[in-house]
Amino acid sequence: MRIFFCYILLALFFYFCIMPKGWFLLVLFLSGCAGTRYVPQGEYLLRKNSVEVVPKKIVSTSSLESYIRQKPNTSIVFGWKAFLNIYSLSPEKDNGWSRFLRRMGEPPVVFDPALITNSKQNIDNYLTSLGYYFNTIADSVTYRNRKASVHYTVIPGKTYTIDTIRLGKADTNLAGLYSLHHERSVVQPGNVLSSLALEKEAARINSVMRNNGYYSFNRSHISFLADTLKHDGTATLEVQLPGQGLHKPYTIRKINVYPGFDPIQAVMDSTYYGSMDTLDNEGMTFYFPGKSTLRPRLIRNMSFIRSGELYDESKVKTTYDRFSNIRLLNSVTLLFDEVPSSLQKDTAQVDCTIRLSPGNSQGYKLNLEASSNSNGLIGISPALSYYHKNIFRGGEWLTLGLMGNFQFKMRDPIRATELGASLSLTFPKMLFPVSQRIFTNRIPRTDITASYSYQSRPEYTRNIASGTFGYTWSMGEKYHYTVNPVKMKLVKLFNMSPGFLASLNDPFLIDTYRDHFDLGLSSIFYYTSDNSAVHYKTWHYVRVGLEAAGNLLSAFNFLMNTDSTGSHTIGSIAYSQYVKFDLNSGYTLISNGHQLAGRLYAGIGLPYGNASSLPLEQMFYAGGANSLRAWQARTVGPGSMPVDSTF
């Protein structure tokens, strides 16, 4: 609600600034919104915080501002604290109008001098984590018109450069693993000694140990000793690991799998575990409360945890991610329990328990949308879809859809109709001819789609049939890939209006409205610097798409007929031949509670060989709800489409 209110305020702000008499109204509005109205007598409104780093550019001021404890009221644009103004407009009398304004607004931030000390301590701790020691942080407060402005002057202290890194006395096996993976160390000689870098190095060492059998090893078993007694600004760093015999590697003994685990029944029913059927399958023991929802072979193939192998935390995470990618499952739990009888041996053991809790396997969705505009155009769009999350008992996701779109005017014979059907089938693995070994540490899936669309407009009737076969996988949380080795589309037009073709007035555009057949491949690469649902720091993304069609078909030109334009045809329909590249990149700057976002979209499409233009569906265009909203779709730039008087 507040975000919606913010848009209204911005619109009013710019309206006031543009209209000749708007300035008077704006000044009148702001003068009635004194921000100090509800600040208690003897107190001050926090106007702003400012940070100065001496010397400049050593540390960014924006990174330090986030550590200041007390923030001033939210400003929308040019320092305008609109929500504070709204709150100040509320009458002192408690009534509905007053409560509404206070709920939409923001109470004044009353300056608290005690929080300055906390802010200075936070800034000092942050600088220390970066490697600056003995920092100087001063503050000054300026009071004016019952408002306080706080200024922080930050002088980063001394830094130490690491000249030597050595490993202290440690268990020989741990020392061997440390040395084997030392080339990937986060901390190297010549780096500044900082607790932030040391924490990253400790996390790396911990991962190395836990990925090589040391199940009981954790971050607390790693420490660092820095010798800074030298007077040349350097430090000797010693990495300290546990001593001989304090830790031992673990192997996996048993793997118990519960494919249909019900956490509520497990708690409420004391006979739940004892009443299950069991099945031993290649090192795994399956416990079924009834009919299995997932095939044991699928579970084994998706799990990288193997009986008799060393405990490997990276394989545990990959296994968890793979099971979580099965949409049938509501929850996935992986538990490990030490085997007490093995703790006295040189190599200990753990038992693994995999609990998979499925949800509803199928359902349907019904959607109905209706719209109208000032021209009397009415639109009705029904849609029905059915889904099955486990159609072949292998976690396959099937979706069937039917849709319609009907546009008309009352007492007008002209109509626009669109009918469509779609099918989508997703497998949580790579199907032929790709080897599963290539994607051992990935989260792959195979997508098969097919669709048909019938479009009837006053200008033409069009039938579109399409299908794709492709693979999607991820590498970590930042890199995502899609490759469609097969992508095809058939477009057939009927009842073309001569007046519509004449209105295009461009042979290039006219050429796009003809029957065509596309057969090719496509790929998409997507990278994001932050995969979080909510972003708290500056982030960016890059999406690159590449598509090509017609190259395979061109090898069989000698078997095809040609039409009047000289294009080779398949059953009287010319095939398209083109290559297309597009780039979509975004950058969002987040600083001091404000965000500034920018987006770049660029692309190029080159028809060649059997085609003189790109198919209409592959053309780039601007305008519309997801582009330049001030223009309708396909009405901006070269190749724009004329707006029909009816639709």
ZAMARGU-4260 file (C-alpha; in steps of 0.2 Angstrom, whole numbers, plus 5000, padded with zeros to 4 digits):
<rodrens>
0) 5000/5000/5000 | 5014/5012/5004 | 5023/5008/4988 | 5007/5013/4978 | 5006/5029/4989
5) 5024/5033/4984 | 5020/5032/4966 | 5005/5044/4968 | 5017/5056/4978 | 5030/5056/4964
10) 5017/5059/4951 | 5010/5074/4961 | 5028/5080/4963 | 5032/5081/4945 | 5015/5088/4941
15) 5018/5102/4953 | 5035/5105/4946 | 5029/5106/4927 | 5013/5116/4929 | 5016/5135/4930
20) 5006/5137/4945 | 5011/5121/4953 | 5025/5129/4963 | 5013/5138/4974 | 5003/5123/4978
25) 5019/5113/4981 | 5026/5126/4993 | 5009/5127/5001 | 5009/5108/5003 | 5026/5107/5011
30) 5024/5122/5022 | 5009/5113/5030 | 5020/5097/5033 | 5033/5103/5045 | 5043/5088/5050
35) 5046/5093/5067 | 5027/5094/5072 | 5027/5078/5082 | 5045/5080/5089 | 5044/5082/5108
40) 5050/5098/5115 | 5069/5098/5119 | 5072/5084/5106 | 5078/5085/5088 | 5073/5078/5071
45) 5087/5068/5064 | 5089/5077/5047 | 5104/5067/5039 | 5120/5057/5042 | 5136/5061/5032
50) 5152/5051/5031 | 5169/5058/5026 | 5184/5047/5024 | 5202/5054/5026 | 5211/5051/5014
55) 5197/5049/5001 | 5194/5033/4991 | 5202/5021/5004 | 5185/5015/5009 | 5169/5020/5000
60) 5157/5031/5011 | 5142/5021/5005 | 5149/5005/5013 | 5151/5014/5030 | 5134/5022/5030
65) 5126/5005/5031 | 5134/5003/5049 | 5126/5019/5056 | 5113/5014/5069 | 5101/5028/5067
70) 5094/5032/5050 | 5084/5048/5045 | 5066/5047/5038 | 5064/5040/5021 | 5066/5052/5006
75) 5059/5049/4989 | 5068/5061/4978 | 5079/5076/4980 | 5079/5074/4999 | 5060/5076/5000
80) 5053/5066/5015 | 5036/5063/5009 | 5031/5050/5021 | 5036/5061/5036 | 5026/5075/5028
85) 5011/5064/5027 | 5013/5059/5045 | 5014/5077/5050 | 4998/5081/5041 | 4988/5070/5053
90) 4977/5079/5066 | 4981/5077/5084 | 4964/5071/5087 | 4963/5052/5086 | 4950/5048/5072
95) 4949/5038/5056 | 4958/5051/5045 | 4972/5053/5057 | 4975/5035/5059 | 4975/5033/5040
100) 4988/5047/5037 | 4999/5040/5051 | 4998/5022/5044 | 5003/5029/5027 | 5016/5040/5033
105) 5031/5038/5044 | 5034/5045/5062 | 5049/5057/5064 | 5065/5049/5069 | 5070/5058/5085
110) 5089/5060/5086 | 5097/5049/5099 | 5115/5054/5104 | 5118/5037/5112 | 5117/5028/5095
115) 5132/5038/5089 | 5143/5028/5100 | 5136/5012/5093 | 5138/5018/5075 | 5156/5022/5078
120) 5159/5005/5086 | 5151/4997/5071 | 5162/5007/5058 | 5177/5003/5068 | 5173/4984/5068
125) 5170/4985/5049 | 5186/4993/5046 | 5195/4980/5056 | 5187/4966/5046 | 5195/4974/5031
130) 5212/4975/5038 | 5213/4993/5046 | 5218/4993/5064 | 5219/5008/5077 | 5206/5018/5067
135) 5201/5035/5072 | 5182/5040/5070 | 5176/5057/5076 | 5158/5064/5076 | 5151/5081/5076
140) 5132/5086/5077 | 5125/5102/5070 | 5108/5108/5077 | 5097/5120/5067 | 5078/5123/5068
145) 5075/5108/5079 | 5084/5097/5067 | 5101/5088/5070 | 5114/5083/5057 | 5127/5071/5061
150) 5144/5070/5052 | 5157/5056/5054 | 5175/5059/5050 | 5184/5042/5047 | 5203/5040/5047
155) 5207/5022/5043 | 5222/5015/5053 | 5237/5005/5050 | 5237/4989/5039 | 5249/4974/5039
160) 5254/4965/5024 | 5256/4946/5025 | 5274/4941/5021 | 5274/4922/5026 | 5261/4909/5028
165) 5265/4893/5037 | 5255/4878/5044 | 5257/4875/5062 | 5259/4857/5070 | 5244/4847/5065
170) 5237/4830/5061 | 5247/4823/5047 | 5231/4818/5037 | 5224/4835/5039 | 5240/4843/5035
175) 5241/4833/5019 | 5224/4839/5013 | 5228/4857/5018 | 5244/4856/5007 | 5235/4847/4993
180) 5222/4861/4991 | 5233/4876/4996 | 5234/4883/4979 | 5216/4888/4980 | 5219/4898/4996
185) 5210/4914/4998 | 5225/4922/5008 | 5241/4923/4999 | 5258/4932/5004 | 5257/4950/4999
190) 5238/4952/5004 | 5233/4963/5018 | 5229/4954/5034 | 5211/4955/5037 | 5198/4946/5048
195) 5186/4945/5033 | 5199/4936/5022 | 5204/4925/5036 | 5185/4920/5038 | 5184/4916/5020
200) 5200/4905/5021 | 5193/4896/5036 | 5177/4892/5027 | 5187/4885/5012 | 5198/4874/5023
205) 5182/4868/5032 | 5175/4863/5016 | 5190/4854/5010 | 5190/4843/5026 | 5172/4840/5026
210) 5172/4835/5007 | 5186/4822/5011 | 5178/4812/5025 | 5180/4822/5040 | 5161/4823/5045
215) 5165/4829/5063 | 5176/4843/5057 | 5169/4861/5058 | 5174/4879/5058 | 5179/4880/5076
220) 5193/4868/5073 | 5202/4881/5063 | 5212/4896/5070 | 5225/4909/5064 | 5240/4916/5074
225) 5247/4932/5066 | 5264/4939/5072 | 5264/4958/5069 | 5278/4962/5081 | 5289/4967/5066
230) 5291/4986/5063 | 5291/4985/5045 | 5272/4983/5043 | 5272/4965/5039 | 5264/4950/5047
235) 5268/4931/5048 | 5252/4921/5048 | 5251/4903/5055 | 5237/4892/5051 | 5232/4881/5066
240) 5223/4864/5064 | 5219/4850/5076 | 5233/4839/5082 | 5237/4821/5079 | 5223/4809/5081
245) 5209/4821/5086 | 5199/4819/5070 | 5197/4804/5059 | 5188/4801/5042 | 5171/4794/5041
250) 5163/4782/5028 | 5145/4779/5024 | 5139/4763/5031 | 5120/4762/5028 | 5108/4772/5017
255) 5090/4772/5022 | 5077/4780/5011 | 5059/4784/5015 | 5052/4789/4998 | 5034/4793/5005
260) 5039/4800/5022 | 5024/4808/5031 | 5032/4818/5046 | 5015/4820/5055 | 5011/4801/5054
265) 5029/4798/5060 | 5025/4808/5076 | 5007/4802/5079 | 5008/4784/5075 | 5020/4773/5086
270) 5019/4759/5073 | 5023/4770/5058 | 5041/4764/5055 | 5037/4746/5060 | 5023/4744/5047
275) 5033/4748/5032 | 5039/4737/5018 | 5057/4736/5014 | 5067/4734/4999 | 5086/4732/4997
280) 5092/4740/4981 | 5111/4742/4976 | 5117/4748/4993 | 5101/4757/4998 | 5087/4751/5009
285) 5070/4758/5005 | 5055/4759/5017 | 5038/4760/5009 | 5022/4764/5019 | 5012/4759/5004
290) 5014/4760/4985 | 5030/4769/4980 | 5028/4786/4973 | 5045/4787/4965 | 5055/4772/4957
295) 5070/4766/4968 | 5081/4767/4952 | 5077/4786/4950 | 5081/4789/4969 | 5098/4780/4967
300) 5103/4789/4951 | 5099/4806/4959 | 5109/4802/4975 | 5128/4804/4975 | 5129/4797/4992
305) 5136/4779/4991 | 5138/4766/5004 | 5157/4762/5008 | 5163/4779/5001 | 5170/4793/5011
310) 5158/4806/5018 | 5158/4821/5006 | 5148/4836/5010 | 5148/4843/4992 | 5139/4827/4986
315) 5127/4829/5001 | 5123/4846/4995 | 5121/4841/4976 | 5110/4826/4981 | 5099/4838/4992
320) 5098/4851/4977 | 5093/4837/4965 | 5079/4830/4976 | 5073/4848/4979 | 5072/4850/4960
325) 5058/4837/4960 | 5042/4847/4961 | 5032/4832/4968 | 5042/4833/4984 | 5036/4846/4997
330) 5051/4843/5008 | 5068/4834/5008 | 5078/4829/5023 | 5095/4821/5024 | 5101/4815/5041
335) 5118/4808/5046 | 5120/4798/5063 | 5137/4792/5069 | 5139/4773/5072 | 5145/4772/5090
340) 5154/4755/5088 | 5165/4763/5074 | 5171/4778/5084 | 5186/4768/5091 | 5192/4763/5074
345) 5204/4772/5063 | 5190/4776/5051 | 5173/4779/5059 | 5156/4777/5050 | 5139/4786/5048
350) 5122/4780/5043 | 5113/4791/5031 | 5094/4793/5031 | 5085/4801/5016 | 5067/4807/5019
355) 5056/4812/5004 | 5039/4819/5008 | 5028/4820/4992 | 5013/4832/4990 | 4998/4831/4979
360) 5004/4824/4962 | 4991/4832/4951 | 4978/4846/4950 | 4971/4859/4938 | 4970/4878/4937
365) 4955/4888/4929 | 4958/4906/4925 | 4946/4919/4917 | 4950/4937/4913 | 4939/4950/4906
370) 4943/4968/4900 | 4936/4983/4891 | 4942/5000/4885 | 4935/5017/4881 | 4932/5011/4863
375) 4920/4998/4868 | 4932/4984/4865 | 4928/4969/4876 | 4940/4955/4879 | 4937/4938/4887
380) 4952/4926/4890 | 4948/4909/4898 | 4962/4897/4902 | 4962/4879/4909 | 4977/4869/4913
385) 4980/4852/4921 | 4997/4846/4929 | 5004/4830/4935 | 5020/4831/4945 | 5024/4812/4944
390) 5017/4806/4928 | 5029/4791/4925 | 5034/4789/4944 | 5051/4797/4940 | 5047/4815/4945
395) 5042/4820/4928 | 5031/4835/4927 | 5017/4835/4914 | 5006/4851/4910 | 4992/4852/4898
400) 4984/4868/4894 | 4969/4875/4884 | 4967/4894/4881 | 4956/4906/4872 | 4955/4925/4869
405) 4940/4933/4862 | 4939/4951/4857 | 4923/4960/4851 | 4912/4975/4851 | 4894/4975/4854
410) 4883/4976/4838 | 4899/4974/4828 | 4902/4959/4816 | 4921/4961/4817 | 4929/4949/4829
415) 4946/4943/4834 | 4948/4925/4841 | 4963/4915/4847 | 4962/4897/4853 | 4977/4887/4859
420) 4983/4871/4866 | 4999/4867/4874 | 5009/4852/4881 | 5025/4853/4892 | 5034/4838/4899
425) 5049/4840/4910 | 5061/4826/4916 | 5073/4829/4931 | 5087/4822/4921 | 5096/4822/4904
430) 5088/4811/4891 | 5097/4804/4876 | 5109/4806/4869 | 5118/4816/4883 | 5128/4805/4895
435) 5123/4808/4914 | 5141/4808/4919 | 5144/4825/4911 | 5132/4832/4923 | 5138/4823/4939
440) 5138/4839/4949 | 5124/4849/4940 | 5106/4850/4942 | 5099/4845/4925 | 5082/4843/4917
445) 5075/4839/4900 | 5061/4849/4893 | 5049/4844/4879 | 5036/4856/4873 | 5022/4857/4860
450) 5009/4870/4856 | 4996/4875/4843 | 4988/4892/4841 | 4973/4897/4830 | 4972/4916/4827
455) 4957/4923/4818 | 4958/4942/4815 | 4950/4954/4802 | 4967/4955/4793 | 4971/4936/4792
460) 4969/4919/4799 | 4985/4911/4806 | 4989/4894/4812 | 5005/4891/4822 | 5012/4874/4828
465) 5028/4873/4837 | 5039/4861/4847 | 5055/4861/4857 | 5067/4848/4864 | 5080/4854/4876
470) 5091/4854/4891 | 5093/4865/4906 | 5106/4865/4920 | 5114/4875/4933 | 5132/4877/4939
475) 5130/4883/4957 | 5118/4897/4960 | 5124/4910/4948 | 5126/4901/4931 | 5111/4894/4921
480) 5111/4886/4904 | 5098/4881/4892 | 5101/4872/4875 | 5087/4867/4863 | 5095/4855/4850
485) 5078/4855/4842 | 5067/4870/4839 | 5053/4870/4826 | 5039/4881/4821 | 5026/4880/4807
490) 5016/4895/4802 | 5002/4894/4790 | 4991/4910/4785 | 4974/4910/4777 | 4962/4924/4772
495) 4974/4938/4770 | 4966/4955/4768 | 4973/4964/4753 | 4970/4980/4762 | 4981/4975/4777
500) 4995/4970/4765 | 4993/4987/4756 | 4994/4996/4773 | 5011/4989/4777 | 5018/4998/4763
505) 5035/4990/4764 | 5040/4974/4754 | 5051/4969/4769 | 5036/4969/4781 | 5025/4961/4768
510) 5038/4947/4767 | 5036/4943/4785 | 5017/4939/4783 | 5019/4923/4773 | 5019/4904/4777
515) 5036/4898/4784 | 5043/4883/4793 | 5058/4885/4805 | 5069/4871/4811 | 5085/4875/4821
520) 5092/4876/4838 | 5094/4889/4852 | 5104/4892/4868 | 5103/4904/4882 | 5116/4908/4895
525) 5111/4917/4911 | 5122/4924/4925 | 5117/4934/4940 | 5129/4940/4954 | 5115/4938/4967
530) 5102/4924/4966 | 5093/4930/4982 | 5074/4933/4981 | 5077/4950/4990 | 5093/4960/4986
535) 5102/4970/4999 | 5117/4975/4989 | 5122/4980/4972 | 5119/4966/4959 | 5118/4963/4941
540) 5113/4950/4928 | 5117/4945/4910 | 5107/4935/4898 | 5113/4930/4881 | 5103/4921/4868
545) 5108/4913/4852 | 5097/4905/4839 | 5099/4898/4822 | 5087/4890/4809 | 5088/4883/4792
550) 5106/4877/4791 | 5102/4858/4792 | 5088/4860/4779 | 5099/4869/4767 | 5109/4854/4765
555) 5094/4846/4756 | 5090/4860/4744 | 5093/4849/4730 | 5078/4838/4735 | 5066/4853/4736
560) 5055/4863/4725 | 5056/4882/4724 | 5042/4895/4724 | 5039/4911/4714 | 5052/4920/4725
565) 5066/4907/4722 | 5064/4900/4740 | 5066/4882/4743 | 5050/4874/4750 | 5044/4859/4760
570) 5027/4855/4754 | 5024/4872/4747 | 5030/4881/4762 | 5047/4890/4762 | 5058/4887/4777
575) 5067/4901/4786 | 5085/4903/4787 | 5093/4915/4799 | 5104/4918/4814 | 5099/4929/4829
580) 5108/4936/4844 | 5101/4945/4859 | 5108/4952/4875 | 5099/4957/4890 | 5108/4965/4905
585) 5103/4974/4921 | 5112/4983/4934 | 5104/4988/4951 | 5114/5000/4962 | 5109/4999/4980
590) 5116/5012/4992 | 5110/5019/5009 | 5092/5012/5007 | 5090/5019/4989 | 5090/5009/4972
595) 5095/5015/4955 | 5092/5002/4941 | 5097/5002/4923 | 5094/4989/4909 | 5102/4986/4892
600) 5093/4976/4879 | 5101/4974/4862 | 5100/4961/4848 | 5103/4958/4830 | 5095/4946/4817
605) 5102/4941/4800 | 5091/4932/4787 | 5101/4924/4774 | 5101/4909/4761 | 5083/4904/4759
610) 5075/4919/4768 | 5075/4938/4764 | 5068/4943/4781 | 5066/4937/4799 | 5049/4928/4803
615) 5037/4940/4812 | 5039/4930/4828 | 5058/4932/4828 | 5058/4951/4825 | 5064/4963/4838
620) 5051/4977/4843 | 5048/4990/4856 | 5033/4996/4865 | 5020/4987/4875 | 5018/4983/4894
625) 5036/4975/4896 | 5045/4988/4885 | 5042/5007/4882 | 5025/5008/4890 | 5020/5025/4882
630) 5019/5016/4865 | 5009/5000/4860 | 5018/4985/4855 | 5027/4985/4838 | 5024/5004/4836
635) 5042/5010/4839 | 5057/5011/4828 | 5060/5004/4810 | 5048/4990/4805 | 5034/4997/4816
640) 5017/4990/4813 | 5002/5002/4809 | 4988/5002/4822 | 4972/4995/4816 | 4957/5006/4818
645) 4947/4992/4826 | 4960/4981/4835
</rodrens>
